[in-house]
Amino acid sequence: METKAIQHLYSRVGFGILPNDIPSLSGLKKEDVVAQLFSKSREADPLKIDLAELDDFIDNDSRQKLSRAIRQELRKKSRQKIKDYNSAWISRLVTTDQQLREKMVLFWANVFVCRDNHIFHVQQYNNTLRKHALGHLGDFLKAVAKEPAMSKYLNNRQNVKEKPNENFARELMELFTLGEGHYSEYDIKEAARAFTGWSFRPNGEFFLRQKKHDTGVKVFLGKSGNFDGNAIIDIILQQKQCARFICEKVYRYFVNPRVNQQHLNEMVAVFYPKYNIEKLMEHILLSDWFYEDENIGAKIKSPMELLVGIQRIVPLTFAKEKQLLYLQRTMGQVLLYPPNVAGWKQDRNWIDSNTLLFRMKLPSVLLNDTVINVDQKGDFEDSFEKYYADSRKRARKLDVEKDWTIFDLEFLALNRDEIRESLIRGKIDGDTLIFLDTLTNLDPKEYLVQLMSIPEYQLC
Amino acid sequence: MKRREFIQRSSLASGTLLVPNFLKAVESSVLGGANHKRVVVIQLSGGNDGLNTLIPYTNDIYYRSRPQLAVKSNDLIKITDTLGFHSQLKPLMRLYDKGYLAILNNVGYPNPDRSHFRSTDIWHTASGSDEYLTSGWMGRYIESHGQKPYNAIEIDDSLSLMLKGENMNGIATKNAKLLHNNMNTPYFKKILNQQTDQHLSEHNLGYLYKTMIEARSSAKYIYETSKTNPSKKQYPDNPFGKQLKTTAEFINSRLDTQMYYVSMGGFDTHANQVNTQSRLLHIYSDAVETFVQDLDDNGTLENTLILTFSEFGRRVQENASRGTDHGAANNVFLIGKNLKKPGFFNSGPNLNDLDANNDLKYDIDFRSIYATILSNWLGVEQKSILRTSFDTLDFV
């Protein structure tokens, strides 16, 4: 397999590949390279952080007996732990060998968008994404629908026979499976009835509140029966539109933000009706079109792809978790804190004058100790002082420890062009190329930072 | 159709957002001029308690619902038989007396969302509560009527959804010099000075270069136009005062900017609301009064309309922590010299008729306010920006 193709593959289903990993792959056929990606991602490896001090929070029996003050304290700790989980997730992305699976998790987290402040439920949700990331869409949807975090986020907990709450049913169809215009308001009402009584215990287990569940006949997407939530999901999956909807998201994320209808049709034919996610991904990665020039460097990196991509070459340790959050906020993507149920808009929506400037400065901020003077926005919940707290320490440096070992091993032996090709595969602006050629006196580390600072590095 | 609109539309229609000779276009002179009307939008972020801002001091339900928090009738500035300003709003009272202030009560939208994030999104994008838009109303305005990022400026370091369009965005800065310097580090200079226009047609790569070039020229324009115009007014020494001072400097420099956005934080008063809100209202009204005088002294108040909103109001019933929780409809302030109907635009909230959540119902859809600003104030067609037509109101 060609080096350029391998690099492209790894930048899309992962966060890039290091130069020394290429020779062992370039002798292989595409089929074998792709097979290796899948085999590395075979088993889902749950991401867990230490939550022992919060165990009372999820004990089904003792939880009710906790005093208000203690519960408040637990909630506060829980919010802190979510920030820890955010860091842990990013570390996972930086260090994982399961690039494909973890990239899929990131993808799905922006399809089945969810946000919660209960760390156990957040962790459980995240690992459900991980478990099903390459599985079957039907199992996946049914698991997501039973997750406490989702149940809270889209008010399914409040969805009871006497007074159905349509929020989950609506977003299930509009944002998770079919897209607007492929169901009626009536379908939403009937689907909501089928999900009534779906609830969970403090420890995160799903359970059905029998008395709150509507067992009556529902008419949904032209079918009628005593449907429950699972049956609703099965009927949704019978719609070819569901396959098309998901395939389009996959295409935009992994292939090109501009959709080629012919490729999309091909994907739908593979995905429907079995909805095997692994088979779908395999089809894409084995296709010729995935590697065509028009798809190479066509996508604007998400802040996470940017941040993790840099760290896979130069791993960083943030002394202050807050600063890692600051970077995510300023670039507009804080993991576990999506803006709303529609998720991040991605591609060009990551970019405006301010974020682009910041993104291009990021490599020198992280790797060269450049001062940053961009304040983050305060939170809605902040006091007046806290809201503006940031603005008092205008210029600051990040407290990060840089580990150049990988870079030294992987890049020192390379010449300029090889370093460049390893980092950037898409077209490089001619004038910028000329500029890069003038950078002859830089040491390799400085050259790396300069390369990461050109607009082309924003693409993958 | 104006020539500028025509050019804008035809270029959109042909699908070539990246016109050749792009650099020349960027460097070319600024259209529009000093006569342009502008709007300044201030968000009281966190959800200001409107009921304790404009107090229905004769209402029994108000006093019954808020045994700890209600403002006593002898501790406020009475303006009508039923409503009074919070005592910290004296500066606002003076604007009211001059006829510079209009108060719109019960502003909201159908099926209100009580999440800060979501409700702010709704206000920023001018969407319904059941739709998720990717662009803000100011962003869409500059997309169809402006040309440059600086046509809409947020006084902050990062850009909010309100100023994001589909293919073009506003720009955020609270310090024009700093932004300008950031864009002119030796490295950026080198990269950008190298640029000829031949590669800008590449899809996303062209977009990045275009954004950078525009950002740089916007930063330069804002800085160079405003640097010679430091405000002579003494603003209150706090970050919000500073934001408004910067806004005034931009406006008084006659920047070709039709929309400004300033967000003031701290209003999420779930606990111990009384002192917190007093202080915030003081900071707000004090700074706003100075701002208005500053504009008036410089002859720019005439063409400026200042809108103050919160993403939601707060619950009528106080909570157990001497605070209030997230509510729904709220009051909105409009400040300007050309108000058609200064004072109270409509009557205060009806506490006898609350929604299912026991929150205030809305009488005025906030999108009608946007529609009015767009059609009656800025003189542009509202539909292309708001996507549907809303009734306009008779305030400007």
Interface residues (C-beta under 8 A of the other chain):
Chain A: R170 L175 P257 R258 G297 A298 K299 I300 R329 T330 G332 P339 N340 V341 A342 K345 D347 R348 N349 I351 D352 S353 N354 T355 L356 L357 M360 K361 S364 N373 V374 D375 Q376 K377 G378 D379 F380 E381 D382 S383 F384 E385 K386 Y387 Y388 S391 G426 K427 D429 G430 D431 T432 I434 F435 Q450 S453 I454 P455 E456 Q458 L459
Chain B: S45 G46 G47 H116 F117 R118 T120 D121 D130 Y132 T134 P149 D156 D157 S158 L159 S160 L163 K164 N167 N169 G170 I171 A172 T173 K174 L178 N182 M183 Y187 F188 K190 I191 Q194 Q195 T196 Q198 H199 E202 H203 N204 L205 Y207 L208 Y209 T211 M212 E214 A215 S218 A219 N238 P239 F240 S263 M264 G265 G266 D268 T276 R279 L280 I283 E311
